[in-house]
Amino acid sequence: MDKSNITAPKKIYAKEDVCIGCRLCEIHCIAAHSKYRHDLMA
């Protein structure tokens, strides 16, 4: 397997003053960058 074109996942930086630790920002990021725009298919 050629690993030369594999990139590391990007990091999500939350705003500490509004973060409550629910990790919804991760779900939003996955859905926003998925080829499927429907929540259940992402």
C-alpha positions as CSV (number, residue, x, y, z in Angstrom):
1,M,0.0,0.0,0.0
2,D,1.4,3.4,-1.0
3,K,1.3,5.7,2.0
4,S,2.8,8.7,0.2
5,N,-0.6,10.3,-0.5
6,I,-2.2,9.8,2.9
7,T,-2.6,12.9,5.0
8,A,-3.1,13.3,8.7
9,P,-6.6,14.3,9.8
10,K,-7.1,18.0,10.6
11,K,-7.6,19.1,14.1
12,I,-10.7,20.9,15.4
13,Y,-10.1,23.8,17.8
14,A,-13.1,24.7,19.9
15,K,-13.7,28.1,21.3
16,E,-13.0,27.5,25.0
17,D,-15.3,30.3,26.2
18,V,-18.4,28.5,24.7
19,C,-17.4,24.9,24.7
20,I,-19.4,22.5,26.9
21,G,-17.6,19.4,25.8
22,C,-20.5,17.9,23.8
23,R,-18.3,17.3,20.7
24,L,-21.1,18.4,18.3
25,C,-18.4,20.4,16.5
26,E,-16.9,17.1,15.4
27,I,-20.2,15.8,14.1
28,H,-20.8,19.1,12.2
29,C,-17.4,18.9,10.6
30,I,-17.9,15.3,9.5
31,A,-21.3,16.1,8.0
32,A,-20.0,19.3,6.4
33,H,-17.1,17.5,4.7
34,S,-19.0,14.3,3.8
35,K,-20.1,13.7,0.2
36,Y,-23.6,13.0,1.7
37,R,-25.4,16.1,3.0
38,H,-28.0,14.1,5.0
39,D,-27.1,13.6,8.6
40,L,-27.9,9.9,8.8
41,M,-25.8,9.0,5.7
42,A,-22.7,10.9,6.8
